[in-house]
Amino acid sequence: MNSLKTFFTHNIQGLLLVGGIVALSTYLSSIPAIHNTTHLAPTAIAILIGVCLSPLFFKYQQILGNGVHFSAKKLLKLGIILYGFFITFDELRNVGLLGLIAAFMVVISIFLISLFIGIKVLKLDKETSMLVGAGSAICGAAAILALESTLKSDSLKGIIAISCIVIFGLIGMFSYPIAFYSDLIPQLNENSMGFFMGATLHEVANVVGAAEIAKDMGGFSQEAANTAIIIKMIRVIMLVPFLFFMAFYATKHTQSTTKTIQIPYFAFLFLGTIMLHTFLSPHKATPILGTITIQSLISSLQFLSVLCIVAAMGALGLQIHFKKLIATSKSAFILAFILFGFLIFGGYFLSLLFQRFF
């Protein structure tokens, strides 16, 4: 009881601020006029609100710091764990072995390209190159924050990487449907365009947003939208083995004398929720307590996952220091731009290959 009281005493002010950002961003994203014109997810809106309020955070950092840092670290991990309730292993069968191989190729190649160009060409530090690469290759901000936690890197590097990824993710989300229906992406049918979206866009929200915009523009089929989301989810699942590899890497290259592997246990739990969701999916209509069904429980956990990730994004936005960000983010922005180019051209040729077999 005393520990709980101590926790709230030290964190309540920051948690209230983050909670306000979550409530406002969720409300704004639900307004039809805003959603239908911008297709911005609550995560993106939370970052923007956080950025606008960052001067307030730095002014009262001594009071707000604990709660904001708790949101950025602990709530993010909880959000990633619960994110497994959006995914089932059964969904992977719909894209076959080629889809799995293609997603694996995207993740590995983009991350390695990021390391080479970031370190050798742009002279970025290794951690920033890794964070930008992980965000581009896997699942945007969630991958960056998960890797930052595993590497125990400076939070400013994570903020820089997320800023770059958010920008190019939004550019892709809006430009892909326009390019497809303007015949600027030749030879791809709708299903292959869905594959292209899932294989190259940064965030899950970007993929969902691009598919919805494409539906509004030209009757993009639900099958194509499902293909986009499934391919993206395969990339998300690859976060688990990726984090374990990076935990082993961090141990081998740490300056500490203990050399203890920092196991990202939340990655295990993320995989566990995917397995649990796969097991529960055939029984969604089964009641568990009165009128509460398994489906309603899963929906509640999905909603909680989104709230936690939105809270983490808002907390990150609060910690963005403009002067430091502008001074240190130029090379990271260039790296993210180059990786986006590799994603587009590499993803296009993979999509053509996918089209030949499906």
N, C-alpha and C positions, 0 to 999 in steps of 0.2 A: 504493500500500500504506500509506504514511504517513497519507494523508488518510482512509483507511478506519479506521485505528487511532485517529486523532484523533476521528473521528465517534463511534466506540463509547465512547471515553474520556469524551466530553462528554455522551453521550445514554443510556448503558446503564442507569443507575439508573432514570430515568424510563420508559424502554421496558420494563424488567422489571415495573415497577408496572402500566403500562397492559396489558402482556401478561397479567399475572395477572387483571386485571379482565375482559379478553376471554375467558380460559379459564373463569373462574367464571360469567360471564353466559351464555356458550354452554352450559355444563353445566346451569345452573339452568333455562334455557329448554327443554332437552331432557327434563327430568323430566316424565313424563306428568301427575302430580298438579298440578304448577305450570302447565304449558302448557294443560291442559284446563280449569282453573278461571280463569286470568287471561288467557290468550292473549297474554301479553306477549312481544314480540320481544326478541332479545338486545340490540338497540339501546336499548330502554327500560330493560331491567335494568341495562345498563352505565352509563347515566346515573345511576340510583338508587345503584348501588354507588359510582360516582365521587363523588356528593354525600356519601355516608356517610364516604368517606375523604378528603374535601377538607380537614379540619383537619390531617391528616397531611401533605398536599401543601403547605399554607401554612407548616407548621412547618419542613419541609425543602425549601422551594422552591428554594434555591440549588443543591441537589444534584439535585433531580428536574425542575427547570423545563425544561431543554433537551429532554429526551426526551418530556415531556408536550406541550410546544408543537409538537414535530416530529410527534407523533401527531395532534394536533388540526388541523394545517395540511396537511402533506405526505401523510400516510396518507389523509386525507379526500379529497384530490384524486385519489389513485390509486384509491380506492374508487369515486368518481363515474365515473372513466374506465372502469373495469371493469364498472360497472353497466350499460353498454350491452349486455353479453352476456345480459341478461335481456329484451331488447327486439328485435323485428324490425319492419321497415316493413310486412311482409306482414300483420301483425296489425291494422294500422289499417284495412284494407279491410273487416273484419268489422263495423265500426260506421258505415261510410259517411261521406259528406260532412257530414251533420248532426252526427254525433258529433265530428268535427274542429272544426266551427264552434262547437258548444256548449262544448267544452273550451277553445277560444280565448277565448270570451266570459267564461268563469269566471275564467281567468287575468288577463285585462286588467281586467275590472270590479272584481274583488276587490283587485287591487293599487292601482288608482286610488282606490277607496273608502278603502283604508287610508291613503293619502297625505292625502286630504282630511280625514278624521275625526281621524287621528293628529296632524296638524300644526295644522289650523284649530280643531278642537273640543277635543281633549284636550291640546293644547300640547306634544306630544311632539317631540323632535328629529327631523329628517328621516331620519336613518340608521336609528333604531329603528323608525320607521313603515314604512320600506322593508323592513326585515328581517322584521317581523311580517307585512307584506303578502305578501312573497315566500313565506314559510313556509306561509301560509294558502292562497295561490293556486296554488302549483306542487307542491312535494313535501316540505314540512316541513323537517326539520333539514338535509337535504342542500342544499336551495335557500338556506337561511339562511347556511350556512357558505360555500357557493360565492359568494353575493353579498357576504358579509363580506370574503372574500378579494379580490374584485374592487374593492370600495369602500375596502379597507384601513381598515376602521372598528375602533373599540375592541372587543376581544373580549368585554367585559362586556355590550355591547349584543346581541351574538350569543347569549350565554348566556341573557339575559333573554327574547329572542324564542323561543329553543328551549324554554325552560321553559314558556312560555305555550302554544306549539303542541303540545307533548307532552301537556299536561293536556287540552286540548280534543279532540285526536286520540283519546285513550283514552276520553273521555266518548262521543264519536261511535261508536267501535268497539263499545262495549258496548250503547249505547242504540238504535242503528239496528235491529238484528235484533229486539230486544224490541218496539220501536214498530211494526215491520212486522207481526209476528205477533200483536200486540194490536190491530190495525186502527187504530192511531193515525196511520198514513200512508195516507189513503184514495186509492182509484182507481188505485193502482200495482200492476201485475202483477210477477212475479218478475224478469223481464228488465229492466223499467224501474227496479225497486229496485236492481238491479245497477248500472245507469247512474247512479242517484242516489248510491250509495256511491262509485263511482269519480270522480264529478264534485265531491264535496263533502268527502270525508275528506282529512286532511292528509298522512299518510304512506302509502307503499305497504304497509307492515306493517299499518297500520290497516285498509286495504281488504281485504287478505288475511285478517286476523283477523276482521273483521265478516262476511265471506263464510263463513268456517269456522264461526263461531258460528251463523249463519243455517242452515247445513247441519245442524248438531247439533240445532237447535230445531225445524225444520219441513221438512226435506228440500229445502232451497234447491238449485235445479238447478245443475249444473256450467256450463251455458250462461250462466246469470245471473251466476255467479261470474266466468266469463271476461270477460263484458261489463264488469263492475266493474273488473277488472284492466286491460283494454285502455284504457278511458276514462282511468284513472289514469295509464297509461303515456304517453298522448298529452300529458297535463299535464307529465309528467316530461321528455318530448322538448322541450317548449317552453322548458325551462331554457336550452337552447343559444342561440336567438336573443335571449332575455331577457338573458343575461349579456353578449352583445356590445353590446346597446343600452345596458346599464348601464355597461359599460366606456367607451363613447363619452360617456355622460352624466358619468361621474366625471372624465373628461379635461377636458370643457368647464367643469366647476364646481370644479376643483381650484385650490388657492391657489399651486401650484407654478408656477414660471416656465418649466418645460420643456414642459408641455402635450403630453407624449407619451402616446399611447393605450396603456393597460395591457391588452393583449389576453389574455383568459383562455384560454390555449392548451389547458388541460385540457378546455374545452368542445368544441373542435375534435376532440380525441382521443375524447371521449365519443361524438360523432357518428360518428367513424370506427369505433368498436367496434360501434355499432348496424349500420352498413353491413356490416362484416365478419361479424357474426352473421347478418344477413339472407342474405349470400352462402353461409355455411357450413351454414345450417340444413337445406337439402335433402340434405346429404351427411353427416349426423351419424353414420351407421353405418360410414363409411369409416375403415379403420385407417390410422394415420399412423406408428406405431412399435410393432411387435409386436402386442400385444393392446390397446394404447391407441388408442381411436377419437377422432374429432373431438368426439363427444358427451361423452366423459370429460374431454377437455381443456377444453371449454366449462364443464362442471360444476365443474371445479377453479378456473377463473377466476371463476365466479359465487361460489364459496365464499370465494375470496380477497377479492373485492369486499365481501362481507358482513363478513369479519373486519376489513378496513380501516375500514369505516364504524363498526363496533362499537367499534374502538379509538379512533376520533375522538370518539365519543359518551362513552366512558369518560373520555377526556382532558378533554372539556368539563365533565363532571360534577365532576372534580377541581378545576376552576378556579372553581367556583361559590362565591362569598363571600356567606354568608347575610345579613350586615348590609347590604352594598351591594345585594344582590338585593331584599331586602324594601323598602329605602328607595327604590329606583328603578323597581320593576316594577309598581306599582299601575296606572298609566295604560296601560302596555303590556298588562296582563292585561285591562283593560276593552276595549281596542282588539281584542284577539284574540277576546273574547266577542262583540263587535258583528259582527266579520267572520264568525264562526261562524254567527250568526243570518242574515246575508246569504247565506252558503253554503247553509244549510238551505232557506230560502224560495225563493231564486233557483234552486237546484238542483232543487227540487220541481217548479216550473213548467217547467223545461227537460226534466225527466223525463217529464212529461205530454205534452209536445210530441214527445219521442222515441218514446213509446208509440203515438202516432197513426200513425207512419210505419214502425215496426218491430214 
